[in-house]
Amino acid sequence: MTNYLLAGDLESLRVQNFTLQATLWVGAIVFSYMARHNGFGVSKLVLFAPVRI
């Protein structure tokens, strides 16, 4: 559910070409967002110490 809220917020704010950063457990949420929304608006993705999925 979190990535749906993120996608809706980004779309309503018209945010584009941003860098998405994540650490540890949040990396799984970011990975899910990228997969479900084809990386909508993301120009760069940075994962610090991601947890193995």
Summary of the structure (lengths in Angstrom):
residues: 53
radius of gyration: 10.7
end to end distance: 17.8
largest distance: 31.7
contacts: 123
relative contact order: 0.28
helix: 43%
strand: 30%
